[in-house]
Amino acid sequence: MNFPDFIKRDFSLRSFNTFGIDETASLYMEVKTVDDLMQIYRHASLMKVPRLIVGGGSNLLLTGHFDGLALRMAMKGMHIEREDKEYVYVSAAAGEKWHDLVSWTLKSGLGGLENLSWIPGTVGAAPVQNIGAYGAELKDCFFSLKAFDFEKGILIELGKADCRFAYRSSVFKNALRNRVAIVEVTFALPKSWKPNITYAEVEREVKRRGITGPTPEEISEIIVEIRQRKLPDPAVLGNAGSFFKNPAITAERLSELKINYPGMPAYIQTDGRYRIAAGWLIDQCGWKGRRMGNAGVCETQALVLVNHGRASGADIATLAKAIEKEVFDRFAIRLEPEPVFV
Ligand SMILES: Cc1cc2nc3c(=O)[nH]c(=O)nc-3n(C[C@H](O)[C@H](O)[C@H](O)COP(=O)(O)OP(=O)(O)OC[C@H]3O[C@@H](n4cnc5c(N)ncnc54)[C@H](O)[C@@H]3O)c2cc1C
């Protein structure tokens, strides 16, 4: 097939996935503007091949060569859109680093995103799995987004309900996966900000520092400090953060499990079910620090799978399957991976 000159061939995605997996894409393009996306739409040859949208690659597991077009979202820009009595509306382009946006809002005197500090990746990918951490989720401050629809060749605007946000999920991980490229996200940041220190570790640290009324910056600083201490740096040890979602079970099932496992950590949800810490289940099966060749489980954090150097995506996937099986055999609970497998 003939492809336009602005498309790169057999492009290594190694520096565009935080597992550091050395796989290639047949075709590659860096996307800096909506016009770049329009160009793809206009080329029939490019519209025929499978598409992979890539941000920072911090939630991707490349399990082999990608025989299609990888589009790396590199659009830049952040600005205050408008304000009303209750909110300041801030918009950021898909290719901005997520934490740069958090820092920029804090420097602009706006709270709301601080609990999501230091999450790797881009702004455009943040709605895809409704990023969450330390008692907050992206949907709490989300207002709307603009996305390029490859089926229609137009920009569309989606509000909160359209995005069908759920725990580590959204319409972009399901029906709209790779059909749309998110180009800009708008957040509604509250003028009457209140701290969210419901997460025990954050609350403890606020008390330990003798802070009575924490500011958004102070909460951000505490969370960055906790995250840097707890999670391996992908630049040093390839990983994609938490590899499994925390599974949800019914209250009845939890009572049964508590007979044999009284220490099992469980958190009630709004639907009455309980979320179980997947890391605890994996740790109970003795996986923390174990290796299968070059793929392994982090020594300090059982929920994080790591690349010890030359692991392939298939090695990581095999390790994940082995963990899923042992957890199921012991607890009859199914673990579901959080990263997107390609
Ligand atoms: C050390 C570490 C810690 C982490 N901690 C957390 C955490 O606390 N909470 C959390 O929720 N996640 C966490 N993650 C996972 C990850 O950082 C987030 O999911 C992040 O939002 C992924 O962003 P990305 O740009 O790297 O996306 P990528 O990995 O590049 O892509 C992820 C998915 O989004 C799609 N996508 C990317 N950009 C776009 C776009 N512009 N439009 C449409 N689709 C797109 C991709 O096709 C893919 O399906 C962590 C990861 C690491 C490595």
The ligand as an ORCA input file, in Angstrom:
! r2SCAN-3c Opt
* xyz 0 1
  C       4.338      4.569     38.034
  C       2.906      4.635     37.550
  C       1.905      5.022     38.430
  C       0.571      5.102     37.987
  N      -0.383      5.505     38.875
  C      -1.683      5.591     38.475
  C      -2.696      6.017     39.401
  O      -2.431      6.329     40.560
  N      -3.970      6.071     38.952
  C      -4.307      5.765     37.663
  O      -5.498      5.835     37.333
  N      -3.359      5.365     36.774
  C      -2.072      5.271     37.144
  N      -1.104      4.860     36.251
  C      -1.495      4.490     34.874
  C      -1.338      5.623     33.839
  O      -0.420      6.580     34.274
  C      -2.660      6.335     33.527
  O      -3.627      5.414     33.088
  C      -2.485      7.427     32.457
  O      -3.676      8.152     32.315
  C      -2.075      6.863     31.092
  O      -1.697      7.967     30.288
  P      -0.807      7.790     29.007
  O      -0.753      9.097     28.319
  O       0.490      7.198     29.370
  O      -1.704      6.767     28.166
  P      -1.228      5.554     27.230
  O      -0.629      4.484     28.086
  O      -0.429      6.058     26.098
  O      -2.642      5.039     26.674
  C      -3.569      4.424     27.554
  C      -4.878      4.185     26.774
  O      -5.440      5.451     26.424
  C      -5.571      5.578     24.994
  N      -5.247      6.986     24.686
  C      -4.122      7.656     25.015
  N      -4.221      8.941     24.634
  C      -5.448      9.078     24.047
  C      -6.129     10.164     23.438
  N      -5.597     11.394     23.354
  N      -7.367      9.924     22.914
  C      -7.948      8.707     22.977
  N      -7.332      7.636     23.542
  C      -6.094      7.830     24.086
  C      -4.585      4.581     24.418
  O      -4.972      4.162     23.124
  C      -4.678      3.455     25.437
  O      -5.817      2.677     25.179
  C       0.235      4.776     36.651
  C       1.265      4.390     35.762
  C       2.584      4.327     36.204
  C       3.671      3.941     35.239
*
